[in-house]
């Protein structure tokens, strides 16, 4: 396998090209499906396999921006991108990104970056995964009660989002693709928060922004996915720029990952056509918990277990998404032949 090793001059290490391609393909599938950069896999994976944390963050952001362009274009064709909403978040995102990047460099100079960032990862992932799983289980419980009573399941909207939409802080703005009206300051604040998270944790902000768009803004799941990818594209571009001028981006590694991601992103994006919103949320929660566990193992110095878990999980989740894609295509073709509707899973 040494024949596939390449020297990464910026990071100052040798790395296996096949591993970079595999990481890229895996996060391409997951990112296109969930509407996120996939950095909860990339940043820990690069760090686990030898990248210093600041270089893992910067390199991931560079690969993320390029990959998200492919996924955003695909989602746009399906009508899943609310450009107006995404643009409203950009100001807050860029301010938050710069502040977060400066914080990481300060932590690096103090020798605290590696351990502290991992601990923040664990906390954020555990919190968000728990909430998304709770929402899914609540949905299943409502469906079962409705089935027993013979009534239709009550439509329970994201009440936090409904309350926030009622805040009449001018200027108010309507987002057509999401079919919601709210204060402009709501998406700006979410952009600021996720910008800080993106820079500090080396993610596109997607693992917090996609749930935030659903539970705080009130976007439909598919629109939240597509809109988040648009924002990840901007976040990745700006993040790679600000880390690049600070010498923390290895473009060779980013290019190899992008090659794998370009293929995976196409497949993940198409797969979302065939899957219901709550099925997406369940798999999203599972993915977050696995990433959280891998970082925890790394923090506890179980290096091999952490490496195996992150790669096995990424490959396994990508396989599930690809199976859903294949099943959906088969069902769609069968339904066309039978002249009946259907084809969605969940």
C-alpha positions as CSV (number, residue, x, y, z in Angstrom):
1,X,0.0,0.0,0.0
2,X,3.1,2.3,0.3
3,X,2.9,2.7,-3.5
4,X,-0.3,4.8,-3.0
5,X,1.3,7.1,-0.5
6,X,1.8,10.7,-1.4
7,X,3.7,13.5,0.3
8,X,1.4,16.3,1.6
9,X,3.9,19.2,1.9
10,X,1.7,21.6,3.9
11,X,0.6,19.1,6.5
12,X,4.1,17.6,6.5
13,X,3.1,13.9,6.3
14,X,2.7,11.0,3.9
15,X,-0.9,9.9,3.3
16,X,-2.6,7.0,1.3
17,X,-4.4,8.3,-1.8
18,X,-6.9,5.4,-1.7
19,X,-7.8,6.4,1.8
20,X,-8.4,10.0,0.7
21,X,-10.6,8.8,-2.2
22,X,-12.6,6.6,0.1
23,X,-13.1,9.4,2.7
24,X,-14.2,11.7,-0.2
25,X,-16.6,9.3,-1.7
26,X,-18.2,8.4,1.7
27,X,-18.7,12.0,2.7
28,X,-19.9,12.8,-0.8
29,X,-22.7,10.3,-0.5
30,X,-23.6,11.4,3.1
31,X,-23.2,15.1,2.3
32,X,-25.4,15.0,-0.7
33,X,-28.1,13.0,1.2
34,X,-28.1,14.9,4.5
35,X,-27.3,18.4,3.1
36,X,-24.1,18.8,5.1
37,X,-20.4,19.0,4.4
38,X,-19.7,15.6,6.0
39,X,-17.0,17.1,8.1
40,X,-18.0,15.2,11.2
41,X,-16.4,12.3,9.3
42,X,-13.6,14.1,7.4
43,X,-12.1,16.2,10.2
44,X,-11.9,13.4,12.8
45,X,-10.8,10.9,10.1
46,X,-7.9,13.1,8.9
47,X,-7.0,13.8,12.5
48,X,-7.2,10.2,13.5
49,X,-5.0,9.1,10.6
50,X,-2.2,11.7,11.3
51,X,-3.3,15.2,10.4
52,X,-2.7,17.9,13.1
53,X,-6.2,19.2,14.0
54,X,-5.8,22.7,12.5
55,X,-4.6,21.2,9.2
56,X,-7.5,18.7,9.3
57,X,-9.9,21.5,9.7
58,X,-8.5,23.7,7.0
59,X,-8.1,20.9,4.5
60,X,-11.6,19.6,5.1
61,X,-13.1,23.1,4.6
62,X,-11.3,23.3,1.2
63,X,-12.6,20.0,0.0
64,X,-16.1,20.7,1.4
65,X,-16.6,23.9,-0.6
66,X,-15.9,22.2,-3.9
67,X,-18.0,19.1,-3.2
68,X,-21.0,21.2,-2.1
69,X,-21.1,22.9,-5.5
70,X,-22.0,19.6,-7.1
71,X,-24.7,18.7,-4.5
72,X,-26.2,22.2,-4.5
73,X,-26.7,22.2,-8.3
74,X,-28.4,18.8,-8.1
75,X,-30.7,19.9,-5.2
76,X,-31.5,23.1,-7.1
77,X,-32.9,21.0,-10.0
78,X,-35.3,19.3,-7.5
79,X,-36.5,22.7,-6.1
80,X,-34.9,22.0,-2.7
81,X,-32.7,25.2,-2.4
82,X,-34.1,28.4,-0.9
83,X,-31.5,30.8,-2.2
84,X,-33.0,33.8,-0.5
85,X,-32.9,32.1,2.9
86,X,-29.3,30.9,2.4
87,X,-28.1,34.4,1.3
88,X,-29.8,35.9,4.4
89,X,-27.5,33.7,6.5
90,X,-24.2,34.5,4.7
91,X,-23.4,37.7,6.6
92,X,-23.7,36.0,10.0
93,X,-21.8,33.0,8.7
94,X,-18.7,34.9,7.4
95,X,-18.5,37.0,10.7
96,X,-18.8,33.8,12.7
97,X,-16.2,32.0,10.6
98,X,-13.5,34.6,11.0
99,X,-14.1,34.8,14.8
100,X,-14.0,31.0,15.1
101,X,-10.8,30.7,13.0
102,X,-9.0,33.3,15.2
103,X,-10.1,31.3,18.3
104,X,-8.7,28.1,16.9
105,X,-5.3,29.8,16.2
106,X,-5.3,31.2,19.7
107,X,-6.0,27.7,21.2
108,X,-3.3,26.2,18.9
109,X,-0.7,28.7,20.2
110,X,-1.7,27.7,23.8
111,X,-1.4,24.0,23.0
112,X,-5.1,23.4,23.7
113,X,-6.5,22.9,20.2
114,X,-6.4,19.1,19.9
115,X,-8.0,18.1,23.2
116,X,-10.5,21.0,23.6
117,X,-11.8,20.8,20.1
118,X,-12.5,17.1,20.4
119,X,-14.4,17.7,23.7
120,X,-16.5,20.4,22.0
121,X,-17.2,17.9,19.1
122,X,-18.4,15.3,21.6
123,X,-20.7,17.7,23.4
124,X,-22.2,19.2,20.2
125,X,-22.8,15.9,18.5
126,X,-24.3,14.2,21.5
127,X,-26.7,17.1,22.1
128,X,-27.9,17.4,18.5
129,X,-28.1,13.7,17.9
130,X,-30.2,13.3,21.0
131,X,-32.7,16.0,20.0
132,X,-33.1,14.6,16.4
133,X,-33.6,11.1,17.8
134,X,-36.1,12.4,20.3
135,X,-38.0,14.1,17.5
136,X,-38.1,10.9,15.4
137,X,-39.3,8.7,18.3
138,X,-42.0,11.3,19.1
139,X,-43.1,11.1,15.5
140,X,-43.3,7.3,15.6
141,X,-45.2,7.4,18.9
142,X,-47.8,9.7,17.4
143,X,-48.1,7.5,14.4
144,X,-48.7,4.4,16.5
145,X,-51.3,6.1,18.7
146,X,-53.1,7.3,15.6
147,X,-53.1,3.8,14.1
148,X,-54.6,2.4,17.3
149,X,-57.4,5.0,17.5
150,X,-58.1,4.8,13.8
151,X,-57.7,8.6,13.4
152,X,-55.2,10.5,11.4
153,X,-52.0,11.4,13.2
154,X,-52.1,14.9,14.5
155,X,-49.8,17.3,12.6
156,X,-47.4,18.6,15.2
157,X,-45.2,21.3,13.8
158,X,-41.9,22.4,15.2
159,X,-43.4,24.6,18.0
160,X,-40.1,26.5,18.6
161,X,-40.0,27.5,15.0
162,X,-43.7,28.6,15.1
163,X,-42.9,30.8,18.1
164,X,-39.8,32.3,16.5
165,X,-41.8,33.0,13.3
166,X,-44.2,35.1,15.3
167,X,-41.5,37.4,16.5
168,X,-42.2,40.6,14.5
169,X,-38.7,42.2,14.5
170,X,-38.3,44.2,11.3
171,X,-37.5,43.6,8.6
172,X,-39.8,40.7,8.0
173,X,-39.1,38.5,5.0
174,X,-40.9,35.7,3.1
175,X,-39.0,32.7,1.9
176,X,-40.9,31.3,-1.1
177,X,-39.2,27.9,-1.4
178,X,-39.6,27.2,2.3
179,X,-43.1,28.8,2.4
180,X,-42.3,30.6,5.7
181,X,-42.2,34.3,6.8
182,X,-40.0,35.4,9.7
183,X,-37.7,38.2,10.9
184,X,-34.5,38.6,8.8
185,X,-32.6,38.5,12.1
186,X,-33.5,34.8,12.7
187,X,-31.5,33.4,9.7
188,X,-28.7,35.9,10.3
189,X,-28.3,34.8,13.9
190,X,-28.4,31.1,12.9
191,X,-25.7,31.9,10.3
192,X,-23.5,33.6,13.0
193,X,-23.8,30.7,15.4
194,X,-23.1,28.0,12.7
195,X,-20.2,30.1,11.3
196,X,-18.5,30.0,14.7
197,X,-19.1,26.2,15.0
198,X,-17.9,25.7,11.4
199,X,-14.5,27.4,12.1
200,X,-13.9,26.0,15.5
201,X,-14.9,22.4,14.8
202,X,-13.9,22.3,11.1
203,X,-17.3,21.6,9.8
204,X,-19.6,23.4,7.3
205,X,-22.0,24.0,10.1
206,X,-24.3,21.6,8.5
207,X,-24.7,19.2,11.4
208,X,-26.1,22.0,13.4
209,X,-27.6,24.2,10.6
210,X,-29.7,21.5,9.0
211,X,-31.5,20.8,12.3
212,X,-31.7,24.5,13.0
213,X,-33.4,25.2,9.7
214,X,-36.0,22.4,10.5
215,X,-36.6,23.1,14.2
216,X,-35.9,26.9,14.5
217,X,-36.8,28.3,11.1
218,X,-39.5,25.7,10.2
219,X,-38.1,24.5,6.8
220,X,-39.4,21.2,5.3
221,X,-36.7,18.5,5.6
222,X,-35.8,18.4,1.8
223,X,-35.6,22.2,1.6
224,X,-33.5,22.3,4.7
225,X,-31.1,19.8,3.1
226,X,-30.7,21.7,-0.2
227,X,-30.5,25.2,1.5
228,X,-27.9,24.0,3.9
229,X,-25.8,22.6,1.1
230,X,-25.9,26.1,-0.5
231,X,-24.7,27.6,2.7
232,X,-22.0,24.8,3.2
233,X,-20.7,25.8,-0.2
234,X,-20.2,29.4,0.9
235,X,-18.9,28.4,4.3
236,X,-16.4,26.0,2.8
237,X,-15.1,28.6,0.3
238,X,-14.7,31.3,2.9
239,X,-13.3,28.9,5.5
240,X,-10.7,27.4,3.2
241,X,-9.7,31.0,2.2
242,X,-9.2,32.2,5.8
243,X,-7.4,28.9,6.8
244,X,-5.4,29.0,3.6
245,X,-3.9,32.4,4.2
246,X,-2.9,31.1,7.6
247,X,-1.1,28.2,6.1
248,X,-3.4,25.4,7.3
249,X,-4.8,24.0,4.1
250,X,-3.2,21.1,2.1
251,X,-4.7,21.4,-1.4
252,X,-3.3,18.1,-2.6
253,X,-5.2,16.2,0.1
254,X,-8.3,18.3,-0.6
255,X,-8.1,17.6,-4.3
256,X,-7.9,13.8,-3.9
257,X,-10.9,13.9,-1.5
258,X,-12.9,16.1,-3.9
259,X,-12.3,13.6,-6.7
260,X,-14.0,10.9,-4.6
261,X,-16.7,13.3,-3.3
262,X,-17.8,14.4,-6.8
263,X,-19.0,10.9,-7.6
264,X,-20.5,10.2,-4.1
265,X,-22.4,13.6,-4.0
266,X,-24.3,12.8,-7.2
267,X,-25.6,9.5,-5.7
268,X,-26.4,10.9,-2.3
269,X,-28.4,13.9,-3.8
270,X,-30.5,11.7,-6.1
271,X,-31.2,9.3,-3.2
272,X,-33.1,11.9,-1.3
273,X,-35.9,11.8,-3.9
274,X,-36.9,8.3,-2.7
275,X,-36.8,8.8,1.1
276,X,-39.3,10.4,3.5
277,X,-38.3,13.2,5.8
278,X,-38.3,11.3,9.1
279,X,-36.2,8.4,7.7
280,X,-33.6,11.0,6.8
281,X,-33.7,12.4,10.3
282,X,-33.3,8.9,11.9
283,X,-30.3,8.1,9.8
284,X,-28.9,11.6,10.5
285,X,-29.2,11.0,14.3
286,X,-27.5,7.6,14.0
287,X,-24.6,9.1,12.0
288,X,-24.1,11.9,14.5
289,X,-23.9,9.4,17.4
290,X,-21.4,7.2,15.6
291,X,-19.2,10.3,14.9
292,X,-19.5,11.3,18.5
293,X,-18.4,7.8,19.7
294,X,-15.4,7.9,17.4
295,X,-14.1,11.2,18.7
296,X,-14.7,10.0,22.3
297,X,-12.6,6.9,21.6
298,X,-9.8,9.1,20.1
299,X,-10.0,11.4,23.2
300,X,-9.6,8.3,25.4
301,X,-6.6,7.2,23.3
302,X,-8.3,4.1,21.7
303,X,-6.7,5.0,18.4
304,X,-7.4,1.8,16.5
305,X,-11.0,1.5,17.7
306,X,-11.6,5.1,16.7
307,X,-10.2,4.6,13.3
308,X,-12.1,1.4,12.6
309,X,-15.4,2.9,13.8
310,X,-15.3,6.1,11.8
311,X,-14.4,4.3,8.5
312,X,-16.9,1.4,9.1
313,X,-19.7,3.9,10.0
314,X,-19.0,6.1,7.0
315,X,-19.0,3.1,4.6
316,X,-22.0,1.5,6.3
317,X,-24.2,4.6,6.2
318,X,-23.2,5.3,2.6
319,X,-24.1,1.7,1.8
320,X,-27.6,2.2,3.4
321,X,-28.1,5.4,1.3
322,X,-27.0,3.7,-1.9
323,X,-29.4,0.8,-1.2
324,X,-32.2,3.2,-0.7
325,X,-31.3,4.8,-4.0
326,X,-31.3,1.5,-5.8
327,X,-34.6,0.4,-4.2
328,X,-36.2,3.8,-5.0
329,X,-35.1,3.6,-8.7
330,X,-36.4,0.0,-9.0
331,X,-39.8,0.9,-7.3
332,X,-40.1,4.0,-9.5
333,X,-39.6,2.0,-12.7
334,X,-42.0,-0.7,-11.5
335,X,-44.6,1.9,-10.7
336,X,-44.3,3.5,-14.1
337,X,-44.8,0.2,-15.7
338,X,-47.9,-0.5,-13.5
339,X,-49.1,3.1,-14.1
340,X,-49.4,3.6,-10.3
341,X,-47.8,6.1,-7.9
342,X,-45.2,5.5,-5.2
343,X,-41.4,5.1,-4.9
344,X,-40.7,6.8,-1.6
345,X,-39.3,5.0,1.4
346,X,-40.2,5.6,5.0
